[in-house]
Amino acid sequence: DDAQSGNKAMSAAEKRAAIELETRRRRVRRTLERAAAFYEQDFWDARGSACRAYAINERGLSERTLRAFRVGHAPPSWSAAVQHLSALGERPEELLGAGISS
């Protein structure tokens, strides 16, 4: 009986660990999606106009291609993305886990 209860406990612990891992994966994907959207928006806003003009005029990329590949532009501030994502409710450990901050 002890062996069976041990197996059940282990199984429950494994299930909790799997749920926790999947939750972390979903958070990382959400954080990365929000970061990508931030950089994309910057590319299509006035701040990204020089970068966008270069991509279209000098590199010959179409708007369709740029949108399909979700091309983005990083603003000059090192902390802009972190500040933006924090304002959206992303926690420091989520930004760290997604590789956006250090």
Helices and strands as residue ranges (DSSP letters): H 2-44, G 46-48, H 49-53, I 54-58, H 63-68, H 80-87, H 92-97
